[in-house]
Amino acid sequence: QVQLVESGGGLVQAGGSLRLSCTASRIIFAFDSLGWFRQAPGKQRELVASITYAGTTNYADSVKGRFTISRDNAKSTLYLQMNSLKPEDTAVYYCNTAIGQLSWGQGTQVTVST
């Protein structure tokens, strides 16, 4: 069974930074496009950022200029660098293919305090 393992979340003050990591089996990294999603309490899961195998990135307007997605295909690891965090970024963050084709992992909680 494919397993996605997210890590790196935590509690941070507004304006702070966190770096999330997602490790997965090599077969996952054969997918062209991978993404980071988030789900806040009472809200639907949303795609935050995506990256193709070649490194082309796309971001939701709400995080553009603050978040950076990257991938290390050799290490089968996906990253999300989050800077200038805001309270509205508080959510559980998940990795998956960019269209959420795989079973979801447990995610990693990000909490941004005022």
MODELLER restraints for C-alpha pairs under 7 A, 6 or more apart:
rsr = mdl.restraints
at = mdl.atoms
rsr.add(forms.Gaussian(group=physical.xy_distance, feature=features.Distance(at['CA:2:A'], at['CA:25:A']), mean=6.83, stdev=0.5))
rsr.add(forms.Gaussian(group=physical.xy_distance, feature=features.Distance(at['CA:3:A'], at['CA:24:A']), mean=5.97, stdev=0.5))
rsr.add(forms.Gaussian(group=physical.xy_distance, feature=features.Distance(at['CA:3:A'], at['CA:25:A']), mean=6.95, stdev=0.5))
rsr.add(forms.Gaussian(group=physical.xy_distance, feature=features.Distance(at['CA:3:A'], at['CA:105:A']), mean=6.87, stdev=0.5))
rsr.add(forms.Gaussian(group=physical.xy_distance, feature=features.Distance(at['CA:4:A'], at['CA:22:A']), mean=6.68, stdev=0.5))
rsr.add(forms.Gaussian(group=physical.xy_distance, feature=features.Distance(at['CA:4:A'], at['CA:23:A']), mean=6.03, stdev=0.5))
rsr.add(forms.Gaussian(group=physical.xy_distance, feature=features.Distance(at['CA:4:A'], at['CA:24:A']), mean=4.96, stdev=0.5))
rsr.add(forms.Gaussian(group=physical.xy_distance, feature=features.Distance(at['CA:4:A'], at['CA:105:A']), mean=5.19, stdev=0.5))
rsr.add(forms.Gaussian(group=physical.xy_distance, feature=features.Distance(at['CA:5:A'], at['CA:22:A']), mean=5.42, stdev=0.5))
rsr.add(forms.Gaussian(group=physical.xy_distance, feature=features.Distance(at['CA:5:A'], at['CA:23:A']), mean=5.34, stdev=0.5))
rsr.add(forms.Gaussian(group=physical.xy_distance, feature=features.Distance(at['CA:5:A'], at['CA:24:A']), mean=6.55, stdev=0.5))
rsr.add(forms.Gaussian(group=physical.xy_distance, feature=features.Distance(at['CA:5:A'], at['CA:105:A']), mean=6.03, stdev=0.5))
rsr.add(forms.Gaussian(group=physical.xy_distance, feature=features.Distance(at['CA:6:A'], at['CA:21:A']), mean=5.70, stdev=0.5))
rsr.add(forms.Gaussian(group=physical.xy_distance, feature=features.Distance(at['CA:6:A'], at['CA:22:A']), mean=4.39, stdev=0.5))
rsr.add(forms.Gaussian(group=physical.xy_distance, feature=features.Distance(at['CA:6:A'], at['CA:23:A']), mean=6.66, stdev=0.5))
rsr.add(forms.Gaussian(group=physical.xy_distance, feature=features.Distance(at['CA:6:A'], at['CA:94:A']), mean=6.53, stdev=0.5))
rsr.add(forms.Gaussian(group=physical.xy_distance, feature=features.Distance(at['CA:6:A'], at['CA:95:A']), mean=6.90, stdev=0.5))
rsr.add(forms.Gaussian(group=physical.xy_distance, feature=features.Distance(at['CA:6:A'], at['CA:107:A']), mean=5.34, stdev=0.5))
rsr.add(forms.Gaussian(group=physical.xy_distance, feature=features.Distance(at['CA:6:A'], at['CA:108:A']), mean=5.71, stdev=0.5))
rsr.add(forms.Gaussian(group=physical.xy_distance, feature=features.Distance(at['CA:7:A'], at['CA:20:A']), mean=5.75, stdev=0.5))
rsr.add(forms.Gaussian(group=physical.xy_distance, feature=features.Distance(at['CA:7:A'], at['CA:21:A']), mean=5.30, stdev=0.5))
rsr.add(forms.Gaussian(group=physical.xy_distance, feature=features.Distance(at['CA:7:A'], at['CA:22:A']), mean=6.41, stdev=0.5))
rsr.add(forms.Gaussian(group=physical.xy_distance, feature=features.Distance(at['CA:7:A'], at['CA:108:A']), mean=5.55, stdev=0.5))
rsr.add(forms.Gaussian(group=physical.xy_distance, feature=features.Distance(at['CA:8:A'], at['CA:19:A']), mean=5.92, stdev=0.5))
rsr.add(forms.Gaussian(group=physical.xy_distance, feature=features.Distance(at['CA:8:A'], at['CA:20:A']), mean=4.47, stdev=0.5))
rsr.add(forms.Gaussian(group=physical.xy_distance, feature=features.Distance(at['CA:8:A'], at['CA:21:A']), mean=6.07, stdev=0.5))
rsr.add(forms.Gaussian(group=physical.xy_distance, feature=features.Distance(at['CA:8:A'], at['CA:108:A']), mean=6.86, stdev=0.5))
rsr.add(forms.Gaussian(group=physical.xy_distance, feature=features.Distance(at['CA:9:A'], at['CA:18:A']), mean=6.90, stdev=0.5))
rsr.add(forms.Gaussian(group=physical.xy_distance, feature=features.Distance(at['CA:9:A'], at['CA:20:A']), mean=6.25, stdev=0.5))
rsr.add(forms.Gaussian(group=physical.xy_distance, feature=features.Distance(at['CA:9:A'], at['CA:108:A']), mean=5.21, stdev=0.5))
rsr.add(forms.Gaussian(group=physical.xy_distance, feature=features.Distance(at['CA:9:A'], at['CA:109:A']), mean=5.18, stdev=0.5))
rsr.add(forms.Gaussian(group=physical.xy_distance, feature=features.Distance(at['CA:9:A'], at['CA:110:A']), mean=4.86, stdev=0.5))
rsr.add(forms.Gaussian(group=physical.xy_distance, feature=features.Distance(at['CA:10:A'], at['CA:109:A']), mean=6.13, stdev=0.5))
rsr.add(forms.Gaussian(group=physical.xy_distance, feature=features.Distance(at['CA:10:A'], at['CA:110:A']), mean=5.06, stdev=0.5))
rsr.add(forms.Gaussian(group=physical.xy_distance, feature=features.Distance(at['CA:10:A'], at['CA:111:A']), mean=6.12, stdev=0.5))
rsr.add(forms.Gaussian(group=physical.xy_distance, feature=features.Distance(at['CA:11:A'], at['CA:110:A']), mean=6.19, stdev=0.5))
rsr.add(forms.Gaussian(group=physical.xy_distance, feature=features.Distance(at['CA:11:A'], at['CA:111:A']), mean=4.74, stdev=0.5))
rsr.add(forms.Gaussian(group=physical.xy_distance, feature=features.Distance(at['CA:11:A'], at['CA:112:A']), mean=5.93, stdev=0.5))
rsr.add(forms.Gaussian(group=physical.xy_distance, feature=features.Distance(at['CA:12:A'], at['CA:111:A']), mean=6.32, stdev=0.5))
rsr.add(forms.Gaussian(group=physical.xy_distance, feature=features.Distance(at['CA:12:A'], at['CA:112:A']), mean=5.04, stdev=0.5))
rsr.add(forms.Gaussian(group=physical.xy_distance, feature=features.Distance(at['CA:12:A'], at['CA:113:A']), mean=6.26, stdev=0.5))
rsr.add(forms.Gaussian(group=physical.xy_distance, feature=features.Distance(at['CA:13:A'], at['CA:112:A']), mean=5.38, stdev=0.5))
rsr.add(forms.Gaussian(group=physical.xy_distance, feature=features.Distance(at['CA:13:A'], at['CA:113:A']), mean=4.77, stdev=0.5))
rsr.add(forms.Gaussian(group=physical.xy_distance, feature=features.Distance(at['CA:13:A'], at['CA:114:A']), mean=6.07, stdev=0.5))
rsr.add(forms.Gaussian(group=physical.xy_distance, feature=features.Distance(at['CA:14:A'], at['CA:84:A']), mean=6.93, stdev=0.5))
rsr.add(forms.Gaussian(group=physical.xy_distance, feature=features.Distance(at['CA:14:A'], at['CA:85:A']), mean=5.31, stdev=0.5))
rsr.add(forms.Gaussian(group=physical.xy_distance, feature=features.Distance(at['CA:14:A'], at['CA:86:A']), mean=5.05, stdev=0.5))
rsr.add(forms.Gaussian(group=physical.xy_distance, feature=features.Distance(at['CA:14:A'], at['CA:87:A']), mean=6.30, stdev=0.5))
rsr.add(forms.Gaussian(group=physical.xy_distance, feature=features.Distance(at['CA:14:A'], at['CA:112:A']), mean=5.67, stdev=0.5))
rsr.add(forms.Gaussian(group=physical.xy_distance, feature=features.Distance(at['CA:14:A'], at['CA:113:A']), mean=5.67, stdev=0.5))
rsr.add(forms.Gaussian(group=physical.xy_distance, feature=features.Distance(at['CA:14:A'], at['CA:114:A']), mean=5.41, stdev=0.5))
rsr.add(forms.Gaussian(group=physical.xy_distance, feature=features.Distance(at['CA:15:A'], at['CA:84:A']), mean=4.12, stdev=0.5))
rsr.add(forms.Gaussian(group=physical.xy_distance, feature=features.Distance(at['CA:15:A'], at['CA:85:A']), mean=4.85, stdev=0.5))
rsr.add(forms.Gaussian(group=physical.xy_distance, feature=features.Distance(at['CA:15:A'], at['CA:86:A']), mean=6.43, stdev=0.5))
rsr.add(forms.Gaussian(group=physical.xy_distance, feature=features.Distance(at['CA:16:A'], at['CA:83:A']), mean=6.15, stdev=0.5))
rsr.add(forms.Gaussian(group=physical.xy_distance, feature=features.Distance(at['CA:16:A'], at['CA:84:A']), mean=5.48, stdev=0.5))
rsr.add(forms.Gaussian(group=physical.xy_distance, feature=features.Distance(at['CA:16:A'], at['CA:85:A']), mean=5.49, stdev=0.5))
rsr.add(forms.Gaussian(group=physical.xy_distance, feature=features.Distance(at['CA:17:A'], at['CA:82:A']), mean=5.38, stdev=0.5))
rsr.add(forms.Gaussian(group=physical.xy_distance, feature=features.Distance(at['CA:17:A'], at['CA:83:A']), mean=4.40, stdev=0.5))
rsr.add(forms.Gaussian(group=physical.xy_distance, feature=features.Distance(at['CA:17:A'], at['CA:84:A']), mean=6.24, stdev=0.5))
rsr.add(forms.Gaussian(group=physical.xy_distance, feature=features.Distance(at['CA:17:A'], at['CA:85:A']), mean=6.19, stdev=0.5))
rsr.add(forms.Gaussian(group=physical.xy_distance, feature=features.Distance(at['CA:18:A'], at['CA:81:A']), mean=6.18, stdev=0.5))
rsr.add(forms.Gaussian(group=physical.xy_distance, feature=features.Distance(at['CA:18:A'], at['CA:82:A']), mean=5.24, stdev=0.5))
rsr.add(forms.Gaussian(group=physical.xy_distance, feature=features.Distance(at['CA:18:A'], at['CA:83:A']), mean=6.75, stdev=0.5))
rsr.add(forms.Gaussian(group=physical.xy_distance, feature=features.Distance(at['CA:19:A'], at['CA:79:A']), mean=6.92, stdev=0.5))
rsr.add(forms.Gaussian(group=physical.xy_distance, feature=features.Distance(at['CA:19:A'], at['CA:80:A']), mean=5.62, stdev=0.5))
rsr.add(forms.Gaussian(group=physical.xy_distance, feature=features.Distance(at['CA:19:A'], at['CA:81:A']), mean=4.45, stdev=0.5))
rsr.add(forms.Gaussian(group=physical.xy_distance, feature=features.Distance(at['CA:19:A'], at['CA:82:A']), mean=5.97, stdev=0.5))
rsr.add(forms.Gaussian(group=physical.xy_distance, feature=features.Distance(at['CA:20:A'], at['CA:79:A']), mean=5.50, stdev=0.5))
rsr.add(forms.Gaussian(group=physical.xy_distance, feature=features.Distance(at['CA:20:A'], at['CA:80:A']), mean=4.98, stdev=0.5))
rsr.add(forms.Gaussian(group=physical.xy_distance, feature=features.Distance(at['CA:20:A'], at['CA:81:A']), mean=6.41, stdev=0.5))
rsr.add(forms.Gaussian(group=physical.xy_distance, feature=features.Distance(at['CA:21:A'], at['CA:77:A']), mean=6.71, stdev=0.5))
rsr.add(forms.Gaussian(group=physical.xy_distance, feature=features.Distance(at['CA:21:A'], at['CA:78:A']), mean=5.70, stdev=0.5))
rsr.add(forms.Gaussian(group=physical.xy_distance, feature=features.Distance(at['CA:21:A'], at['CA:79:A']), mean=4.58, stdev=0.5))
rsr.add(forms.Gaussian(group=physical.xy_distance, feature=features.Distance(at['CA:21:A'], at['CA:80:A']), mean=6.56, stdev=0.5))
rsr.add(forms.Gaussian(group=physical.xy_distance, feature=features.Distance(at['CA:22:A'], at['CA:77:A']), mean=5.47, stdev=0.5))
rsr.add(forms.Gaussian(group=physical.xy_distance, feature=features.Distance(at['CA:22:A'], at['CA:78:A']), mean=4.93, stdev=0.5))
rsr.add(forms.Gaussian(group=physical.xy_distance, feature=features.Distance(at['CA:22:A'], at['CA:79:A']), mean=6.30, stdev=0.5))
rsr.add(forms.Gaussian(group=physical.xy_distance, feature=features.Distance(at['CA:22:A'], at['CA:95:A']), mean=6.40, stdev=0.5))
rsr.add(forms.Gaussian(group=physical.xy_distance, feature=features.Distance(at['CA:23:A'], at['CA:76:A']), mean=6.05, stdev=0.5))
rsr.add(forms.Gaussian(group=physical.xy_distance, feature=features.Distance(at['CA:23:A'], at['CA:77:A']), mean=4.65, stdev=0.5))
rsr.add(forms.Gaussian(group=physical.xy_distance, feature=features.Distance(at['CA:23:A'], at['CA:78:A']), mean=6.53, stdev=0.5))
rsr.add(forms.Gaussian(group=physical.xy_distance, feature=features.Distance(at['CA:24:A'], at['CA:76:A']), mean=5.95, stdev=0.5))
rsr.add(forms.Gaussian(group=physical.xy_distance, feature=features.Distance(at['CA:24:A'], at['CA:77:A']), mean=6.62, stdev=0.5))
rsr.add(forms.Gaussian(group=physical.xy_distance, feature=features.Distance(at['CA:25:A'], at['CA:76:A']), mean=6.59, stdev=0.5))
rsr.add(forms.Gaussian(group=physical.xy_distance, feature=features.Distance(at['CA:26:A'], at['CA:76:A']), mean=5.73, stdev=0.5))
rsr.add(forms.Gaussian(group=physical.xy_distance, feature=features.Distance(at['CA:29:A'], at['CA:73:A']), mean=6.28, stdev=0.5))
rsr.add(forms.Gaussian(group=physical.xy_distance, feature=features.Distance(at['CA:29:A'], at['CA:76:A']), mean=6.00, stdev=0.5))
rsr.add(forms.Gaussian(group=physical.xy_distance, feature=features.Distance(at['CA:32:A'], at['CA:52:A']), mean=5.15, stdev=0.5))
rsr.add(forms.Gaussian(group=physical.xy_distance, feature=features.Distance(at['CA:32:A'], at['CA:53:A']), mean=4.87, stdev=0.5))
rsr.add(forms.Gaussian(group=physical.xy_distance, feature=features.Distance(at['CA:33:A'], at['CA:50:A']), mean=6.56, stdev=0.5))
rsr.add(forms.Gaussian(group=physical.xy_distance, feature=features.Distance(at['CA:33:A'], at['CA:51:A']), mean=5.42, stdev=0.5))
rsr.add(forms.Gaussian(group=physical.xy_distance, feature=features.Distance(at['CA:33:A'], at['CA:52:A']), mean=4.15, stdev=0.5))
rsr.add(forms.Gaussian(group=physical.xy_distance, feature=features.Distance(at['CA:33:A'], at['CA:53:A']), mean=6.14, stdev=0.5))
rsr.add(forms.Gaussian(group=physical.xy_distance, feature=features.Distance(at['CA:33:A'], at['CA:97:A']), mean=5.90, stdev=0.5))
rsr.add(forms.Gaussian(group=physical.xy_distance, feature=features.Distance(at['CA:33:A'], at['CA:98:A']), mean=5.39, stdev=0.5))
rsr.add(forms.Gaussian(group=physical.xy_distance, feature=features.Distance(at['CA:34:A'], at['CA:50:A']), mean=5.50, stdev=0.5))
rsr.add(forms.Gaussian(group=physical.xy_distance, feature=features.Distance(at['CA:34:A'], at['CA:51:A']), mean=5.49, stdev=0.5))
rsr.add(forms.Gaussian(group=physical.xy_distance, feature=features.Distance(at['CA:34:A'], at['CA:52:A']), mean=6.42, stdev=0.5))
rsr.add(forms.Gaussian(group=physical.xy_distance, feature=features.Distance(at['CA:34:A'], at['CA:96:A']), mean=5.92, stdev=0.5))
rsr.add(forms.Gaussian(group=physical.xy_distance, feature=features.Distance(at['CA:34:A'], at['CA:97:A']), mean=4.12, stdev=0.5))
rsr.add(forms.Gaussian(group=physical.xy_distance, feature=features.Distance(at['CA:34:A'], at['CA:98:A']), mean=4.57, stdev=0.5))
rsr.add(forms.Gaussian(group=physical.xy_distance, feature=features.Distance(at['CA:35:A'], at['CA:47:A']), mean=6.94, stdev=0.5))
rsr.add(forms.Gaussian(group=physical.xy_distance, feature=features.Distance(at['CA:35:A'], at['CA:49:A']), mean=5.52, stdev=0.5))
rsr.add(forms.Gaussian(group=physical.xy_distance, feature=features.Distance(at['CA:35:A'], at['CA:50:A']), mean=4.03, stdev=0.5))
rsr.add(forms.Gaussian(group=physical.xy_distance, feature=features.Distance(at['CA:35:A'], at['CA:51:A']), mean=6.29, stdev=0.5))
rsr.add(forms.Gaussian(group=physical.xy_distance, feature=features.Distance(at['CA:35:A'], at['CA:95:A']), mean=5.68, stdev=0.5))
rsr.add(forms.Gaussian(group=physical.xy_distance, feature=features.Distance(at['CA:35:A'], at['CA:96:A']), mean=5.57, stdev=0.5))
rsr.add(forms.Gaussian(group=physical.xy_distance, feature=features.Distance(at['CA:35:A'], at['CA:97:A']), mean=5.50, stdev=0.5))
rsr.add(forms.Gaussian(group=physical.xy_distance, feature=features.Distance(at['CA:35:A'], at['CA:98:A']), mean=4.44, stdev=0.5))
rsr.add(forms.Gaussian(group=physical.xy_distance, feature=features.Distance(at['CA:36:A'], at['CA:47:A']), mean=6.11, stdev=0.5))
rsr.add(forms.Gaussian(group=physical.xy_distance, feature=features.Distance(at['CA:36:A'], at['CA:48:A']), mean=5.58, stdev=0.5))
rsr.add(forms.Gaussian(group=physical.xy_distance, feature=features.Distance(at['CA:36:A'], at['CA:49:A']), mean=5.38, stdev=0.5))
rsr.add(forms.Gaussian(group=physical.xy_distance, feature=features.Distance(at['CA:36:A'], at['CA:50:A']), mean=6.40, stdev=0.5))
rsr.add(forms.Gaussian(group=physical.xy_distance, feature=features.Distance(at['CA:36:A'], at['CA:93:A']), mean=6.85, stdev=0.5))
rsr.add(forms.Gaussian(group=physical.xy_distance, feature=features.Distance(at['CA:36:A'], at['CA:94:A']), mean=5.63, stdev=0.5))
rsr.add(forms.Gaussian(group=physical.xy_distance, feature=features.Distance(at['CA:36:A'], at['CA:95:A']), mean=4.49, stdev=0.5))
rsr.add(forms.Gaussian(group=physical.xy_distance, feature=features.Distance(at['CA:36:A'], at['CA:96:A']), mean=6.58, stdev=0.5))
rsr.add(forms.Gaussian(group=physical.xy_distance, feature=features.Distance(at['CA:37:A'], at['CA:45:A']), mean=6.51, stdev=0.5))
rsr.add(forms.Gaussian(group=physical.xy_distance, feature=features.Distance(at['CA:37:A'], at['CA:46:A']), mean=5.35, stdev=0.5))
rsr.add(forms.Gaussian(group=physical.xy_distance, feature=features.Distance(at['CA:37:A'], at['CA:47:A']), mean=4.31, stdev=0.5))
rsr.add(forms.Gaussian(group=physical.xy_distance, feature=features.Distance(at['CA:37:A'], at['CA:48:A']), mean=5.15, stdev=0.5))
rsr.add(forms.Gaussian(group=physical.xy_distance, feature=features.Distance(at['CA:37:A'], at['CA:93:A']), mean=5.64, stdev=0.5))
rsr.add(forms.Gaussian(group=physical.xy_distance, feature=features.Distance(at['CA:37:A'], at['CA:94:A']), mean=5.03, stdev=0.5))
rsr.add(forms.Gaussian(group=physical.xy_distance, feature=features.Distance(at['CA:37:A'], at['CA:95:A']), mean=6.03, stdev=0.5))
rsr.add(forms.Gaussian(group=physical.xy_distance, feature=features.Distance(at['CA:38:A'], at['CA:45:A']), mean=5.48, stdev=0.5))
rsr.add(forms.Gaussian(group=physical.xy_distance, feature=features.Distance(at['CA:38:A'], at['CA:46:A']), mean=5.52, stdev=0.5))
rsr.add(forms.Gaussian(group=physical.xy_distance, feature=features.Distance(at['CA:38:A'], at['CA:47:A']), mean=6.63, stdev=0.5))
rsr.add(forms.Gaussian(group=physical.xy_distance, feature=features.Distance(at['CA:38:A'], at['CA:48:A']), mean=6.71, stdev=0.5))
rsr.add(forms.Gaussian(group=physical.xy_distance, feature=features.Distance(at['CA:38:A'], at['CA:91:A']), mean=5.83, stdev=0.5))
rsr.add(forms.Gaussian(group=physical.xy_distance, feature=features.Distance(at['CA:38:A'], at['CA:92:A']), mean=5.43, stdev=0.5))
rsr.add(forms.Gaussian(group=physical.xy_distance, feature=features.Distance(at['CA:38:A'], at['CA:93:A']), mean=4.26, stdev=0.5))
rsr.add(forms.Gaussian(group=physical.xy_distance, feature=features.Distance(at['CA:38:A'], at['CA:94:A']), mean=5.93, stdev=0.5))
rsr.add(forms.Gaussian(group=physical.xy_distance, feature=features.Distance(at['CA:39:A'], at['CA:45:A']), mean=4.29, stdev=0.5))
rsr.add(forms.Gaussian(group=physical.xy_distance, feature=features.Distance(at['CA:39:A'], at['CA:46:A']), mean=6.40, stdev=0.5))
rsr.add(forms.Gaussian(group=physical.xy_distance, feature=features.Distance(at['CA:39:A'], at['CA:91:A']), mean=5.23, stdev=0.5))
rsr.add(forms.Gaussian(group=physical.xy_distance, feature=features.Distance(at['CA:39:A'], at['CA:92:A']), mean=5.33, stdev=0.5))
rsr.add(forms.Gaussian(group=physical.xy_distance, feature=features.Distance(at['CA:39:A'], at['CA:93:A']), mean=6.58, stdev=0.5))
rsr.add(forms.Gaussian(group=physical.xy_distance, feature=features.Distance(at['CA:40:A'], at['CA:90:A']), mean=6.48, stdev=0.5))
rsr.add(forms.Gaussian(group=physical.xy_distance, feature=features.Distance(at['CA:40:A'], at['CA:91:A']), mean=4.22, stdev=0.5))
rsr.add(forms.Gaussian(group=physical.xy_distance, feature=features.Distance(at['CA:40:A'], at['CA:92:A']), mean=6.40, stdev=0.5))
rsr.add(forms.Gaussian(group=physical.xy_distance, feature=features.Distance(at['CA:48:A'], at['CA:59:A']), mean=5.88, stdev=0.5))
rsr.add(forms.Gaussian(group=physical.xy_distance, feature=features.Distance(at['CA:48:A'], at['CA:60:A']), mean=5.18, stdev=0.5))
rsr.add(forms.Gaussian(group=physical.xy_distance, feature=features.Distance(at['CA:49:A'], at['CA:58:A']), mean=5.57, stdev=0.5))
rsr.add(forms.Gaussian(group=physical.xy_distance, feature=features.Distance(at['CA:49:A'], at['CA:59:A']), mean=4.37, stdev=0.5))
rsr.add(forms.Gaussian(group=physical.xy_distance, feature=features.Distance(at['CA:49:A'], at['CA:60:A']), mean=6.22, stdev=0.5))
rsr.add(forms.Gaussian(group=physical.xy_distance, feature=features.Distance(at['CA:49:A'], at['CA:69:A']), mean=6.46, stdev=0.5))
rsr.add(forms.Gaussian(group=physical.xy_distance, feature=features.Distance(at['CA:50:A'], at['CA:57:A']), mean=5.59, stdev=0.5))
rsr.add(forms.Gaussian(group=physical.xy_distance, feature=features.Distance(at['CA:50:A'], at['CA:58:A']), mean=5.30, stdev=0.5))
rsr.add(forms.Gaussian(group=physical.xy_distance, feature=features.Distance(at['CA:50:A'], at['CA:59:A']), mean=6.61, stdev=0.5))
rsr.add(forms.Gaussian(group=physical.xy_distance, feature=features.Distance(at['CA:50:A'], at['CA:69:A']), mean=6.93, stdev=0.5))
rsr.add(forms.Gaussian(group=physical.xy_distance, feature=features.Distance(at['CA:50:A'], at['CA:98:A']), mean=5.92, stdev=0.5))
rsr.add(forms.Gaussian(group=physical.xy_distance, feature=features.Distance(at['CA:51:A'], at['CA:57:A']), mean=4.39, stdev=0.5))
rsr.add(forms.Gaussian(group=physical.xy_distance, feature=features.Distance(at['CA:51:A'], at['CA:58:A']), mean=6.56, stdev=0.5))
rsr.add(forms.Gaussian(group=physical.xy_distance, feature=features.Distance(at['CA:51:A'], at['CA:69:A']), mean=6.81, stdev=0.5))
rsr.add(forms.Gaussian(group=physical.xy_distance, feature=features.Distance(at['CA:51:A'], at['CA:70:A']), mean=6.95, stdev=0.5))
rsr.add(forms.Gaussian(group=physical.xy_distance, feature=features.Distance(at['CA:66:A'], at['CA:82:A']), mean=6.15, stdev=0.5))
rsr.add(forms.Gaussian(group=physical.xy_distance, feature=features.Distance(at['CA:66:A'], at['CA:83:A']), mean=5.15, stdev=0.5))
rsr.add(forms.Gaussian(group=physical.xy_distance, feature=features.Distance(at['CA:66:A'], at['CA:84:A']), mean=6.08, stdev=0.5))
rsr.add(forms.Gaussian(group=physical.xy_distance, feature=features.Distance(at['CA:67:A'], at['CA:80:A']), mean=6.73, stdev=0.5))
rsr.add(forms.Gaussian(group=physical.xy_distance, feature=features.Distance(at['CA:67:A'], at['CA:81:A']), mean=5.52, stdev=0.5))
rsr.add(forms.Gaussian(group=physical.xy_distance, feature=features.Distance(at['CA:67:A'], at['CA:82:A']), mean=4.50, stdev=0.5))
rsr.add(forms.Gaussian(group=physical.xy_distance, feature=features.Distance(at['CA:67:A'], at['CA:83:A']), mean=6.04, stdev=0.5))
rsr.add(forms.Gaussian(group=physical.xy_distance, feature=features.Distance(at['CA:68:A'], at['CA:80:A']), mean=5.65, stdev=0.5))
rsr.add(forms.Gaussian(group=physical.xy_distance, feature=features.Distance(at['CA:68:A'], at['CA:81:A']), mean=5.02, stdev=0.5))
rsr.add(forms.Gaussian(group=physical.xy_distance, feature=features.Distance(at['CA:68:A'], at['CA:82:A']), mean=6.59, stdev=0.5))
rsr.add(forms.Gaussian(group=physical.xy_distance, feature=features.Distance(at['CA:69:A'], at['CA:79:A']), mean=5.67, stdev=0.5))
rsr.add(forms.Gaussian(group=physical.xy_distance, feature=features.Distance(at['CA:69:A'], at['CA:80:A']), mean=4.56, stdev=0.5))
rsr.add(forms.Gaussian(group=physical.xy_distance, feature=features.Distance(at['CA:69:A'], at['CA:81:A']), mean=6.38, stdev=0.5))
rsr.add(forms.Gaussian(group=physical.xy_distance, feature=features.Distance(at['CA:70:A'], at['CA:78:A']), mean=6.03, stdev=0.5))
rsr.add(forms.Gaussian(group=physical.xy_distance, feature=features.Distance(at['CA:70:A'], at['CA:79:A']), mean=5.19, stdev=0.5))
rsr.add(forms.Gaussian(group=physical.xy_distance, feature=features.Distance(at['CA:70:A'], at['CA:80:A']), mean=6.51, stdev=0.5))
rsr.add(forms.Gaussian(group=physical.xy_distance, feature=features.Distance(at['CA:71:A'], at['CA:77:A']), mean=5.85, stdev=0.5))
rsr.add(forms.Gaussian(group=physical.xy_distance, feature=features.Distance(at['CA:71:A'], at['CA:78:A']), mean=4.39, stdev=0.5))
rsr.add(forms.Gaussian(group=physical.xy_distance, feature=features.Distance(at['CA:71:A'], at['CA:79:A']), mean=5.91, stdev=0.5))
rsr.add(forms.Gaussian(group=physical.xy_distance, feature=features.Distance(at['CA:72:A'], at['CA:78:A']), mean=6.38, stdev=0.5))
rsr.add(forms.Gaussian(group=physical.xy_distance, feature=features.Distance(at['CA:85:A'], at['CA:112:A']), mean=6.76, stdev=0.5))
rsr.add(forms.Gaussian(group=physical.xy_distance, feature=features.Distance(at['CA:86:A'], at['CA:112:A']), mean=6.13, stdev=0.5))
rsr.add(forms.Gaussian(group=physical.xy_distance, feature=features.Distance(at['CA:87:A'], at['CA:112:A']), mean=4.68, stdev=0.5))
rsr.add(forms.Gaussian(group=physical.xy_distance, feature=features.Distance(at['CA:87:A'], at['CA:113:A']), mean=5.74, stdev=0.5))
rsr.add(forms.Gaussian(group=physical.xy_distance, feature=features.Distance(at['CA:87:A'], at['CA:114:A']), mean=6.36, stdev=0.5))
rsr.add(forms.Gaussian(group=physical.xy_distance, feature=features.Distance(at['CA:89:A'], at['CA:112:A']), mean=6.74, stdev=0.5))
rsr.add(forms.Gaussian(group=physical.xy_distance, feature=features.Distance(at['CA:90:A'], at['CA:110:A']), mean=5.35, stdev=0.5))
rsr.add(forms.Gaussian(group=physical.xy_distance, feature=features.Distance(at['CA:90:A'], at['CA:111:A']), mean=4.59, stdev=0.5))
rsr.add(forms.Gaussian(group=physical.xy_distance, feature=features.Distance(at['CA:90:A'], at['CA:112:A']), mean=5.48, stdev=0.5))
rsr.add(forms.Gaussian(group=physical.xy_distance, feature=features.Distance(at['CA:91:A'], at['CA:109:A']), mean=6.07, stdev=0.5))
rsr.add(forms.Gaussian(group=physical.xy_distance, feature=features.Distance(at['CA:91:A'], at['CA:110:A']), mean=5.51, stdev=0.5))
rsr.add(forms.Gaussian(group=physical.xy_distance, feature=features.Distance(at['CA:91:A'], at['CA:111:A']), mean=6.65, stdev=0.5))
rsr.add(forms.Gaussian(group=physical.xy_distance, feature=features.Distance(at['CA:92:A'], at['CA:107:A']), mean=5.84, stdev=0.5))
rsr.add(forms.Gaussian(group=physical.xy_distance, feature=features.Distance(at['CA:92:A'], at['CA:108:A']), mean=5.40, stdev=0.5))
rsr.add(forms.Gaussian(group=physical.xy_distance, feature=features.Distance(at['CA:92:A'], at['CA:109:A']), mean=4.36, stdev=0.5))
rsr.add(forms.Gaussian(group=physical.xy_distance, feature=features.Distance(at['CA:92:A'], at['CA:110:A']), mean=5.99, stdev=0.5))
rsr.add(forms.Gaussian(group=physical.xy_distance, feature=features.Distance(at['CA:93:A'], at['CA:107:A']), mean=5.27, stdev=0.5))
rsr.add(forms.Gaussian(group=physical.xy_distance, feature=features.Distance(at['CA:93:A'], at['CA:108:A']), mean=5.28, stdev=0.5))
rsr.add(forms.Gaussian(group=physical.xy_distance, feature=features.Distance(at['CA:93:A'], at['CA:109:A']), mean=6.27, stdev=0.5))
rsr.add(forms.Gaussian(group=physical.xy_distance, feature=features.Distance(at['CA:94:A'], at['CA:105:A']), mean=6.80, stdev=0.5))
rsr.add(forms.Gaussian(group=physical.xy_distance, feature=features.Distance(at['CA:94:A'], at['CA:107:A']), mean=4.63, stdev=0.5))
rsr.add(forms.Gaussian(group=physical.xy_distance, feature=features.Distance(at['CA:94:A'], at['CA:108:A']), mean=6.77, stdev=0.5))
rsr.add(forms.Gaussian(group=physical.xy_distance, feature=features.Distance(at['CA:96:A'], at['CA:102:A']), mean=6.32, stdev=0.5))
